[in-house]
Amino acid sequence: MLDDEPPCARGDEGCTGPRKRDREATAKALLDAGKAVFAERGFDAATTREIAARAGVNEQLIQRYFGGKSGLLLAVVERYGREEAQGCTLPPTGTCVEAEIATFLQCQAEHTWACRDFTKVMLGRALVDPAIAAEMGRTLSETRIPCLLSRLKALRDKGLVDPDADLPSIAAGIATLSFGLGFLDQVVFAEDSDRVCAVARSLAATIARGLAPKR
C-alpha cells in the first residue's frame, strides 16, 4: 500500500513531472475504487478505509484530495459525466423520425441498465446533496439532450420534421423519458426489457406523428 506521494526535494525541477503523474495516478485509483465500492455497498455503507484499501493508498489521501467521502463521490459523478459527454453510441442518423427516437430510447435504456448500481447511488445522494443533483442535471443537459437534438435537427434539415417544432424542448422531454424507461421502469419497477422496448416503440410512433411536417 502506498503511504503517500513520494518525497520531492524543494527546488528539484526534475521532480515536478513524476510527482504530478503520481498524484494523478493515485487520484484515478481512488476514483476507480470509489465508484466500485459505492456501487457495491451504497454510499452510507461504503467506508473510506475500504475504498483506500482497494485503491492501494493511504486512507488520509481521500481527505486530502477530495475533502472526504462526499467529495470523492462528487468527483466520481463529475468524471462519469465527462465520460458520458464523449458521445452517444448510436448508429448514423437515418431517414425515419420514428426509428430515430425509438433507437435513442432503447439504447439509453440499455445504457442506464448497465450502469444501474452506480445510478442508484447517485440518485439516492441527489435527494440530499444539491451538488450531486446539480451534477446529474448537468450530465443530462450536456450529454443526452444535445446528442438527440443534433440528430433531430439533421432530420429536420432533410424535411422530415416540422420546421416550427420546438426541438430543444422535444429533445429534453425524450431524454427525460429515456431515464424513466431505463431506470424507473427497469430498476425500480422491475419491468422486463421486452416491455420497455415496446413502450419505447409506442412512444416513438406517437412523438414522430406530432413532429411530422404539416401538409
PyRosetta script that sets phi, psi and omega in degrees:
from pyrosetta import init, pose_from_sequence

init()
pose = pose_from_sequence("MLDDEPPCARGDEGCTGPRKRDREATAKALLDAGKAVFAERGFDAATTREIAARAGVNEQLIQRYFGGKSGLLLAVVERYGREEAQGCTLPPTGTCVEAEIATFLQCQAEHTWACRDFTKVMLGRALVDPAIAAEMGRTLSETRIPCLLSRLKALRDKGLVDPDADLPSIAAGIATLSFGLGFLDQVVFAEDSDRVCAVARSLAATIARGLAPKR")
pose.set_psi(1, 139.4)
pose.set_omega(1, 178.6)
pose.set_phi(2, -82.5)
pose.set_psi(2, 124.1)
pose.set_omega(2, -179.9)
pose.set_phi(3, -75.0)
pose.set_psi(3, -32.0)
pose.set_omega(3, -175.7)
pose.set_phi(4, -173.1)
pose.set_psi(4, -177.7)
pose.set_omega(4, 174.0)
pose.set_phi(5, -70.6)
pose.set_psi(5, 153.2)
pose.set_omega(5, -179.9)
pose.set_phi(6, -65.5)
pose.set_psi(6, 146.8)
pose.set_omega(6, -179.5)
pose.set_phi(7, -62.9)
pose.set_psi(7, 150.4)
pose.set_omega(7, 179.8)
pose.set_phi(8, -137.0)
pose.set_psi(8, 119.8)
pose.set_omega(8, -177.0)
pose.set_phi(9, -69.8)
pose.set_psi(9, 138.2)
pose.set_omega(9, 178.7)
pose.set_phi(10, -58.7)
pose.set_psi(10, 131.6)
pose.set_omega(10, 177.3)
pose.set_phi(11, 86.2)
pose.set_psi(11, -0.9)
pose.set_omega(11, 179.3)
pose.set_phi(12, -85.3)
pose.set_psi(12, 96.5)
pose.set_omega(12, -174.5)
pose.set_phi(13, -62.5)
pose.set_psi(13, -31.9)
pose.set_omega(13, -177.4)
pose.set_phi(14, -71.2)
pose.set_psi(14, -8.5)
pose.set_omega(14, -176.8)
pose.set_phi(15, -89.2)
pose.set_psi(15, -14.1)
pose.set_omega(15, -173.6)
pose.set_phi(16, -61.5)
pose.set_psi(16, -48.9)
pose.set_omega(16, -177.8)
pose.set_phi(17, -61.3)
pose.set_psi(17, -56.4)
pose.set_omega(17, -179.7)
pose.set_phi(18, -58.3)
pose.set_psi(18, -39.8)
pose.set_omega(18, -179.6)
pose.set_phi(19, -63.6)
pose.set_psi(19, -43.3)
pose.set_omega(19, 179.1)
pose.set_phi(20, -63.7)
pose.set_psi(20, -43.3)
pose.set_omega(20, 179.9)
pose.set_phi(21, -63.0)
pose.set_psi(21, -37.7)
pose.set_omega(21, -179.9)
pose.set_phi(22, -66.3)
pose.set_psi(22, -41.3)
pose.set_omega(22, 178.5)
pose.set_phi(23, -63.0)
pose.set_psi(23, -43.3)
pose.set_omega(23, 179.1)
pose.set_phi(24, -63.0)
pose.set_psi(24, -40.7)
pose.set_omega(24, 179.5)
pose.set_phi(25, -66.1)
pose.set_psi(25, -40.2)
pose.set_omega(25, 179.3)
pose.set_phi(26, -65.5)
pose.set_psi(26, -44.4)
pose.set_omega(26, 179.1)
pose.set_phi(27, -62.0)
pose.set_psi(27, -42.3)
pose.set_omega(27, 178.9)
pose.set_phi(28, -62.9)
pose.set_psi(28, -41.2)
pose.set_omega(28, 178.6)
pose.set_phi(29, -61.3)
pose.set_psi(29, -40.0)
pose.set_omega(29, 178.7)
pose.set_phi(30, -68.9)
pose.set_psi(30, -38.7)
pose.set_omega(30, 177.8)
pose.set_phi(31, -64.6)
pose.set_psi(31, -44.1)
pose.set_omega(31, 178.6)
pose.set_phi(32, -62.6)
pose.set_psi(32, -47.1)
pose.set_omega(32, -178.9)
pose.set_phi(33, -66.4)
pose.set_psi(33, -40.7)
pose.set_omega(33, 179.8)
pose.set_phi(34, -61.2)
pose.set_psi(34, -46.1)
pose.set_omega(34, 179.8)
pose.set_phi(35, -60.5)
pose.set_psi(35, -42.7)
pose.set_omega(35, -178.8)
pose.set_phi(36, -65.7)
pose.set_psi(36, -45.7)
pose.set_omega(36, -177.3)
pose.set_phi(37, -70.5)
pose.set_psi(37, -41.1)
pose.set_omega(37, 177.6)
pose.set_phi(38, -60.0)
pose.set_psi(38, -43.8)
pose.set_omega(38, -179.4)
pose.set_phi(39, -64.1)
pose.set_psi(39, -36.9)
pose.set_omega(39, -177.7)
pose.set_phi(40, -78.3)
pose.set_psi(40, -41.5)
pose.set_omega(40, -171.4)
pose.set_phi(41, -103.0)
pose.set_psi(41, -22.9)
pose.set_omega(41, -167.6)
pose.set_phi(42, 87.5)
pose.set_psi(42, 161.2)
pose.set_omega(42, -174.7)
pose.set_phi(43, -64.5)
pose.set_psi(43, -47.5)
pose.set_omega(43, -174.5)
pose.set_phi(44, -65.4)
pose.set_psi(44, -41.1)
pose.set_omega(44, -176.6)
pose.set_phi(45, -79.2)
pose.set_psi(45, -22.8)
pose.set_omega(45, 179.3)
pose.set_phi(46, -66.8)
pose.set_psi(46, 140.0)
pose.set_omega(46, 178.4)
pose.set_phi(47, -118.6)
pose.set_psi(47, 149.3)
pose.set_omega(47, 178.1)
pose.set_phi(48, -65.1)
pose.set_psi(48, -29.0)
pose.set_omega(48, 178.5)
pose.set_phi(49, -63.7)
pose.set_psi(49, -45.4)
pose.set_omega(49, 179.9)
pose.set_phi(50, -66.2)
pose.set_psi(50, -41.1)
pose.set_omega(50, 179.9)
pose.set_phi(51, -62.0)
pose.set_psi(51, -46.2)
pose.set_omega(51, -179.8)
pose.set_phi(52, -63.7)
pose.set_psi(52, -40.5)
pose.set_omega(52, 179.6)
pose.set_phi(53, -62.7)
pose.set_psi(53, -41.9)
pose.set_omega(53, 179.6)
pose.set_phi(54, -67.6)
pose.set_psi(54, -33.9)
pose.set_omega(54, 178.1)
pose.set_phi(55, -77.8)
pose.set_psi(55, -18.3)
pose.set_omega(55, -179.2)
pose.set_phi(56, 77.1)
pose.set_psi(56, 32.5)
pose.set_omega(56, -179.2)
pose.set_phi(57, -132.4)
pose.set_psi(57, 172.9)
pose.set_omega(57, 179.0)
pose.set_phi(58, -70.8)
pose.set_psi(58, 135.9)
pose.set_omega(58, -179.1)
pose.set_phi(59, -58.3)
pose.set_psi(59, -32.1)
pose.set_omega(59, -178.0)
pose.set_phi(60, -63.0)
pose.set_psi(60, -22.0)
pose.set_omega(60, -179.0)
pose.set_phi(61, -68.3)
pose.set_psi(61, -22.7)
pose.set_omega(61, 176.3)
pose.set_phi(62, -64.6)
pose.set_psi(62, -42.4)
pose.set_omega(62, 176.9)
pose.set_phi(63, -67.6)
pose.set_psi(63, -41.0)
pose.set_omega(63, -176.7)
pose.set_phi(64, -67.3)
pose.set_psi(64, -44.4)
pose.set_omega(64, -175.2)
pose.set_phi(65, -84.2)
pose.set_psi(65, -35.4)
pose.set_omega(65, -169.9)
pose.set_phi(66, -123.8)
pose.set_psi(66, -5.9)
pose.set_omega(66, 179.8)
pose.set_phi(67, 79.5)
pose.set_psi(67, 15.7)
pose.set_omega(67, 178.1)
pose.set_phi(68, 118.2)
pose.set_psi(68, -172.5)
pose.set_omega(68, -174.7)
pose.set_phi(69, -66.3)
pose.set_psi(69, -41.3)
pose.set_omega(69, 179.4)
pose.set_phi(70, -63.7)
pose.set_psi(70, -41.1)
pose.set_omega(70, 178.5)
pose.set_phi(71, -66.1)
pose.set_psi(71, -35.2)
pose.set_omega(71, 177.2)
pose.set_phi(72, -65.4)
pose.set_psi(72, -44.1)
pose.set_omega(72, 178.4)
pose.set_phi(73, -60.9)
pose.set_psi(73, -43.4)
pose.set_omega(73, 179.1)
pose.set_phi(74, -59.9)
pose.set_psi(74, -42.3)
pose.set_omega(74, 178.9)
pose.set_phi(75, -63.8)
pose.set_psi(75, -37.8)
pose.set_omega(75, 177.8)
pose.set_phi(76, -65.2)
pose.set_psi(76, -43.1)
pose.set_omega(76, 179.7)
pose.set_phi(77, -64.7)
pose.set_psi(77, -39.9)
pose.set_omega(77, 178.0)
pose.set_phi(78, -62.4)
pose.set_psi(78, -42.4)
pose.set_omega(78, 178.3)
pose.set_phi(79, -66.1)
pose.set_psi(79, -39.3)
pose.set_omega(79, 176.9)
pose.set_phi(80, -57.8)
pose.set_psi(80, -41.6)
pose.set_omega(80, 178.3)
pose.set_phi(81, -63.4)
pose.set_psi(81, -40.0)
pose.set_omega(81, 178.7)
pose.set_phi(82, -65.1)
pose.set_psi(82, -38.6)
pose.set_omega(82, 178.6)
pose.set_phi(83, -65.8)
pose.set_psi(83, -39.4)
pose.set_omega(83, 178.3)
pose.set_phi(84, -64.3)
pose.set_psi(84, -32.2)
pose.set_omega(84, -177.2)
pose.set_phi(85, -73.5)
pose.set_psi(85, -5.9)
pose.set_omega(85, -178.1)
pose.set_phi(86, -70.5)
pose.set_psi(86, -12.1)
pose.set_omega(86, 174.0)
pose.set_phi(87, 134.1)
pose.set_psi(87, 156.7)
pose.set_omega(87, 178.3)
pose.set_phi(88, -83.0)
pose.set_psi(88, 136.1)
pose.set_omega(88, 176.8)
pose.set_phi(89, -91.1)
pose.set_psi(89, 72.6)
pose.set_omega(89, -178.4)
pose.set_phi(90, -123.5)
pose.set_psi(90, 154.5)
pose.set_omega(90, 176.3)
pose.set_phi(91, -68.3)
pose.set_psi(91, 165.4)
pose.set_omega(91, 178.9)
pose.set_phi(92, -56.3)
pose.set_psi(92, 149.0)
pose.set_omega(92, 179.0)
pose.set_phi(93, -59.2)
pose.set_psi(93, 131.9)
pose.set_omega(93, -177.9)
pose.set_phi(94, -98.2)
pose.set_psi(94, -146.6)
pose.set_omega(94, -177.7)
pose.set_phi(95, -125.1)
pose.set_psi(95, 22.5)
pose.set_omega(95, -179.5)
pose.set_phi(96, -133.1)
pose.set_psi(96, 116.4)
pose.set_omega(96, -178.2)
pose.set_phi(97, -63.9)
pose.set_psi(97, -43.8)
pose.set_omega(97, -179.2)
pose.set_phi(98, -60.3)
pose.set_psi(98, -46.0)
pose.set_omega(98, 179.8)
pose.set_phi(99, -65.0)
pose.set_psi(99, -36.9)
pose.set_omega(99, 179.4)
pose.set_phi(100, -61.7)
pose.set_psi(100, -47.0)
pose.set_omega(100, -178.7)
pose.set_phi(101, -68.5)
pose.set_psi(101, -42.4)
pose.set_omega(101, 179.6)
pose.set_phi(102, -61.9)
pose.set_psi(102, -43.0)
pose.set_omega(102, 179.3)
pose.set_phi(103, -63.1)
pose.set_psi(103, -42.9)
pose.set_omega(103, 178.7)
pose.set_phi(104, -60.6)
pose.set_psi(104, -49.5)
pose.set_omega(104, -178.6)
pose.set_phi(105, -60.9)
pose.set_psi(105, -44.5)
pose.set_omega(105, -177.9)
pose.set_phi(106, -67.9)
pose.set_psi(106, -42.6)
pose.set_omega(106, 179.7)
pose.set_phi(107, -64.4)
pose.set_psi(107, -41.9)
pose.set_omega(107, 179.8)
pose.set_phi(108, -69.0)
pose.set_psi(108, -34.1)
pose.set_omega(108, 176.3)
pose.set_phi(109, -64.6)
pose.set_psi(109, -42.1)
pose.set_omega(109, 178.0)
pose.set_phi(110, -64.2)
pose.set_psi(110, -41.0)
pose.set_omega(110, 179.9)
pose.set_phi(111, -65.2)
pose.set_psi(111, -44.4)
pose.set_omega(111, 179.5)
pose.set_phi(112, -63.4)
pose.set_psi(112, -37.7)
pose.set_omega(112, 177.7)
pose.set_phi(113, -63.7)
pose.set_psi(113, -41.6)
pose.set_omega(113, 179.9)
pose.set_phi(114, -63.8)
pose.set_psi(114, -29.7)
pose.set_omega(114, -178.5)
pose.set_phi(115, -102.0)
pose.set_psi(115, 18.3)
pose.set_omega(115, -168.6)
pose.set_phi(116, -60.1)
pose.set_psi(116, -38.9)
pose.set_omega(116, -175.4)
pose.set_phi(117, -65.7)
pose.set_psi(117, -45.3)
pose.set_omega(117, 179.4)
pose.set_phi(118, -73.7)
pose.set_psi(118, -32.1)
pose.set_omega(118, 177.8)
pose.set_phi(119, -62.2)
pose.set_psi(119, -37.6)
pose.set_omega(119, 177.3)
pose.set_phi(120, -60.7)
pose.set_psi(120, -39.7)
pose.set_omega(120, 179.0)
pose.set_phi(121, -66.6)
pose.set_psi(121, -47.0)
pose.set_omega(121, -179.6)
pose.set_phi(122, -59.7)
pose.set_psi(122, -46.8)
pose.set_omega(122, -176.4)
pose.set_phi(123, -65.9)
pose.set_psi(123, -41.3)
pose.set_omega(123, 178.9)
pose.set_phi(124, -61.1)
pose.set_psi(124, -43.2)
pose.set_omega(124, 180.0)
pose.set_phi(125, -73.6)
pose.set_psi(125, -29.3)
pose.set_omega(125, 180.0)
pose.set_phi(126, -61.9)
pose.set_psi(126, -26.4)
pose.set_omega(126, -179.7)
pose.set_phi(127, -71.0)
pose.set_psi(127, -22.0)
pose.set_omega(127, -176.5)
pose.set_phi(128, -123.2)
pose.set_psi(128, -8.8)
pose.set_omega(128, -177.3)
pose.set_phi(129, -124.8)
pose.set_psi(129, 104.0)
pose.set_omega(129, -177.8)
pose.set_phi(130, -58.4)
pose.set_psi(130, -31.2)
pose.set_omega(130, -179.3)
pose.set_phi(131, -66.2)
pose.set_psi(131, -40.3)
pose.set_omega(131, 177.6)
pose.set_phi(132, -67.3)
pose.set_psi(132, -42.5)
pose.set_omega(132, 178.8)
pose.set_phi(133, -60.2)
pose.set_psi(133, -44.1)
pose.set_omega(133, -179.8)
pose.set_phi(134, -63.8)
pose.set_psi(134, -38.9)
pose.set_omega(134, -179.5)
pose.set_phi(135, -69.1)
pose.set_psi(135, -39.1)
pose.set_omega(135, 176.7)
pose.set_phi(136, -63.3)
pose.set_psi(136, -42.2)
pose.set_omega(136, 178.3)
pose.set_phi(137, -63.5)
pose.set_psi(137, -40.1)
pose.set_omega(137, 179.1)
pose.set_phi(138, -63.9)
pose.set_psi(138, -41.3)
pose.set_omega(138, 179.6)
pose.set_phi(139, -60.7)
pose.set_psi(139, -43.6)
pose.set_omega(139, 178.8)
pose.set_phi(140, -63.1)
pose.set_psi(140, -45.9)
pose.set_omega(140, -175.0)
pose.set_phi(141, -72.7)
pose.set_psi(141, -21.2)
pose.set_omega(141, -176.8)
pose.set_phi(142, -107.6)
pose.set_psi(142, -2.0)
pose.set_omega(142, -179.6)
pose.set_phi(143, -124.2)
pose.set_psi(143, -71.3)
pose.set_omega(143, -175.0)
pose.set_phi(144, -64.8)
pose.set_psi(144, -45.0)
pose.set_omega(144, -176.2)
pose.set_phi(145, -64.5)
pose.set_psi(145, -51.5)
pose.set_omega(145, 178.8)
pose.set_phi(146, -61.8)
pose.set_psi(146, -35.5)
pose.set_omega(146, 179.6)
pose.set_phi(147, -59.5)
pose.set_psi(147, -50.2)
pose.set_omega(147, -179.2)
pose.set_phi(148, -70.2)
pose.set_psi(148, -39.5)
pose.set_omega(148, -178.2)
pose.set_phi(149, -58.8)
pose.set_psi(149, -43.4)
pose.set_omega(149, -179.1)
pose.set_phi(150, -63.8)
pose.set_psi(150, -34.4)
pose.set_omega(150, -179.2)
pose.set_phi(151, -74.4)
pose.set_psi(151, -37.9)
pose.set_omega(151, 176.8)
pose.set_phi(152, -66.7)
pose.set_psi(152, -37.6)
pose.set_omega(152, 177.4)
pose.set_phi(153, -63.7)
pose.set_psi(153, -38.1)
pose.set_omega(153, 177.9)
pose.set_phi(154, -62.9)
pose.set_psi(154, -39.3)
pose.set_omega(154, 177.5)
pose.set_phi(155, -69.2)
pose.set_psi(155, -35.4)
pose.set_omega(155, 176.2)
pose.set_phi(156, -64.6)
pose.set_psi(156, -39.6)
pose.set_omega(156, 179.0)
pose.set_phi(157, -63.1)
pose.set_psi(157, -24.6)
pose.set_omega(157, 177.9)
pose.set_phi(158, -86.6)
pose.set_psi(158, 1.1)
pose.set_omega(158, 179.5)
pose.set_phi(159, 82.8)
pose.set_psi(159, 15.1)
pose.set_omega(159, -175.8)
pose.set_phi(160, -97.2)
pose.set_psi(160, -6.7)
pose.set_omega(160, -179.6)
pose.set_phi(161, -128.7)
pose.set_psi(161, 140.2)
pose.set_omega(161, 178.3)
pose.set_phi(162, -53.4)
pose.set_psi(162, 125.6)
pose.set_omega(162, -178.4)
pose.set_phi(163, -62.0)
pose.set_psi(163, -21.1)
pose.set_omega(163, 179.9)
pose.set_phi(164, -91.8)
pose.set_psi(164, 0.4)
pose.set_omega(164, -178.5)
pose.set_phi(165, -64.9)
pose.set_psi(165, 139.5)
pose.set_omega(165, 178.5)
pose.set_phi(166, -82.7)
pose.set_psi(166, 80.7)
pose.set_omega(166, -173.0)
pose.set_phi(167, -64.4)
pose.set_psi(167, -37.2)
pose.set_omega(167, 177.2)
pose.set_phi(168, -58.7)
pose.set_psi(168, -41.7)
pose.set_omega(168, 178.9)
pose.set_phi(169, -70.0)
pose.set_psi(169, -39.3)
pose.set_omega(169, 178.3)
pose.set_phi(170, -62.2)
pose.set_psi(170, -45.2)
pose.set_omega(170, -179.8)
pose.set_phi(171, -62.9)
pose.set_psi(171, -40.7)
pose.set_omega(171, 179.3)
pose.set_phi(172, -63.7)
pose.set_psi(172, -42.0)
pose.set_omega(172, 179.9)
pose.set_phi(173, -65.6)
pose.set_psi(173, -43.2)
pose.set_omega(173, -179.9)
pose.set_phi(174, -66.9)
pose.set_psi(174, -38.7)
pose.set_omega(174, 178.3)
pose.set_phi(175, -62.2)
pose.set_psi(175, -39.5)
pose.set_omega(175, 177.0)
pose.set_phi(176, -66.0)
pose.set_psi(176, -41.1)
pose.set_omega(176, 176.4)
pose.set_phi(177, -59.9)
pose.set_psi(177, -38.2)
pose.set_omega(177, -178.4)
pose.set_phi(178, -62.6)
pose.set_psi(178, -36.4)
pose.set_omega(178, 177.0)
pose.set_phi(179, -70.2)
pose.set_psi(179, -39.8)
pose.set_omega(179, 178.5)
pose.set_phi(180, -61.0)
pose.set_psi(180, -44.5)
pose.set_omega(180, 178.5)
pose.set_phi(181, -66.4)
pose.set_psi(181, -43.0)
pose.set_omega(181, -175.2)
pose.set_phi(182, -73.2)
pose.set_psi(182, -40.5)
pose.set_omega(182, -175.0)
pose.set_phi(183, -101.6)
pose.set_psi(183, -57.5)
pose.set_omega(183, -175.8)
pose.set_phi(184, -62.7)
pose.set_psi(184, -52.1)
pose.set_omega(184, -176.3)
pose.set_phi(185, -66.8)
pose.set_psi(185, -46.5)
pose.set_omega(185, -174.8)
pose.set_phi(186, -80.3)
pose.set_psi(186, -46.0)
pose.set_omega(186, -172.8)
pose.set_phi(187, -87.0)
pose.set_psi(187, -47.7)
pose.set_omega(187, -176.0)
pose.set_phi(188, -79.2)
pose.set_psi(188, -47.7)
pose.set_omega(188, -175.0)
pose.set_phi(189, -97.1)
pose.set_psi(189, -0.6)
pose.set_omega(189, 174.1)
pose.set_phi(190, 57.9)
pose.set_psi(190, 37.1)
pose.set_omega(190, 173.9)
pose.set_phi(191, -72.3)
pose.set_psi(191, 143.7)
pose.set_omega(191, 179.0)
pose.set_phi(192, -78.4)
pose.set_psi(192, 160.7)
pose.set_omega(192, -173.2)
pose.set_phi(193, -63.1)
pose.set_psi(193, -33.4)
pose.set_omega(193, 179.4)
pose.set_phi(194, -63.3)
pose.set_psi(194, -41.6)
pose.set_omega(194, 179.1)
pose.set_phi(195, -65.7)
pose.set_psi(195, -41.0)
pose.set_omega(195, 178.8)
pose.set_phi(196, -62.6)
pose.set_psi(196, -41.9)
pose.set_omega(196, 178.7)
pose.set_phi(197, -64.6)
pose.set_psi(197, -38.2)
pose.set_omega(197, 179.0)
pose.set_phi(198, -65.0)
pose.set_psi(198, -41.8)
pose.set_omega(198, 177.3)
pose.set_phi(199, -63.7)
pose.set_psi(199, -42.2)
pose.set_omega(199, 179.6)
pose.set_phi(200, -60.1)
pose.set_psi(200, -42.8)
pose.set_omega(200, -179.7)
pose.set_phi(201, -66.2)
pose.set_psi(201, -40.5)
pose.set_omega(201, -179.9)
pose.set_phi(202, -65.9)
pose.set_psi(202, -44.1)
pose.set_omega(202, 177.4)
pose.set_phi(203, -62.3)
pose.set_psi(203, -42.0)
pose.set_omega(203, -179.3)
pose.set_phi(204, -61.7)
pose.set_psi(204, -41.4)
pose.set_omega(204, -180.0)
pose.set_phi(205, -64.2)
pose.set_psi(205, -42.0)
pose.set_omega(205, -178.8)
pose.set_phi(206, -66.9)
pose.set_psi(206, -45.9)
pose.set_omega(206, -179.4)
pose.set_phi(207, -65.5)
pose.set_psi(207, -40.7)
pose.set_omega(207, -179.5)
pose.set_phi(208, -60.7)
pose.set_psi(208, -39.7)
pose.set_omega(208, 178.9)
pose.set_phi(209, -63.4)
pose.set_psi(209, -38.3)
pose.set_omega(209, 179.2)
pose.set_phi(210, -70.4)
pose.set_psi(210, -25.7)
pose.set_omega(210, -179.0)
pose.set_phi(211, -88.9)
pose.set_psi(211, -9.6)
pose.set_omega(211, -175.7)
pose.set_phi(212, -62.2)
pose.set_psi(212, 143.1)
pose.set_omega(212, 178.4)
pose.set_phi(213, -57.8)
pose.set_psi(213, 142.3)
pose.set_omega(213, 178.9)
pose.set_phi(214, -73.3)
pose.set_psi(214, 134.7)
pose.set_omega(214, -178.7)
pose.set_phi(215, -92.5)
pose.dump_pdb("model.pdb")
